[in-house]
Amino acid sequence: MHPTLPDVEKRLQDRYWQLVQEHAGHAHPGASGPRILPDQKSPQAAAMAAWRFYHNPRTTFTRLARPLLQAALDAAPQHCQQFALVPLDWSKLDFRDHPSKADRVQIGQQEEVGYKLLSALLLGDRDGRPLAPLCTQLLTAEGLLSSRFDRPRRPLSVLDELAPLMGFVQDLPLGRRPVFLIDAEADSVYHYRLWQRRGFLFLVRADEQRYACWRGREWTLPALRRQLHREGAFRRTRAVEHEGRRLVQYVAEAAVRLERPGILKRWIKGQQKRLKKRGVPLAVRLVISELRDEAGAVVERWYLLTNVPAEVDTAAVALWYYWRWKIETFFKLLKGAGQQVEHWQQESGRALLKRLLVASMACVLAWRLAHSRGPQAEEARRVVMRLSGRQLEYGREYTLEGLLAGTWVLLALRAVLEQLPAGRLREMADFVLGGSVEPGPATPLPLREAG
């Protein structure tokens, strides 16, 4: 795999690939720049080359997104059997201590300033493996920055931004129809109806306060769940791992209708208003998933609303939402357990988004190594994990964070071996481990007496 940028000269191609490799490692908060590989360039020259790359007008958002999209298109036919699963999620990038970033926005409490990240990640429906990001967006004071377009655009509301993103993904030639997996932040009847009209398939976790019509009357979702329990509708499906615990997943389903008006939040004359929007009744599937421990106690419960076709089994729908957490692991790789994005020193959202698109390709390399079944894959994972220096829980062969960290060490070793023979490298290691002892002054030979 050697991703390339479309329609740029070889110099920019080579720099892009160099930057991807330099992001294939674990950064540290105090040194969050790219991990410079040990080639002939000085660190200062490498840093300046990276700065020029991110500020080059030819390295546009859409151009930097092309290698990621190509990786997705290449992987989809093999790993997406019936549908392309696409979790959508937001993450706060907190830069409260970076006043040099003049385009920060408030992303939470008053003291939380930075950028809001929205990502769409492609998963395979065979096993839920992450394949590649399809879109990356940043909300900044300059406007909305996105890998879908090259100029800032006036942002819409959080949920209104989803339909354009869904339309973009649906138009990609993935070969499989996308199903959008979204957490409870997107539980909105108004938007469900909008997505249905646009032909989007969705799977959203609903709030417990949601009402739904079933068997001719209106129920709260908890009341409907209790009725399904009384009728013995829940069935055991599979064992799953959740937050480090081994649990069992149980599921039940009911065909329901959403008949209440949707609520649309809009700013009118400086005040946020809740507008009621009536609409036609919407028929959806309610899938209830419970994760239970050995004693039968419910550890986690999800109310899932979806318009996925009925031929998709209830257990498959619940499993798809369980796989939604893969986008959280992606954010983890970008943040504390990988790229340390919240410590990056880029001074604008534009440069930050460009670097995010480069770093995302390094994450794709780690995912491919993690799931590869190639002839060298098992040995490569074992060596890379050893190079990472990470400890593993008993029974685990690798972690994504370890693969990311070890890959950079492997690339650094390759670069050093291209400059020094292995024997010389061993001699140097022995010298360092021997205390780097300097040779003492030569002892003069004794003088012989003349005659």
Order of alpha helices (4+ residues) and beta strands (2+ residues): alpha-alpha-alpha-beta-beta-beta-beta-beta-beta-alpha-beta-alpha-beta-beta-beta-alpha-beta-beta-beta-beta-beta-beta-alpha-alpha-alpha-alpha-alpha-alpha
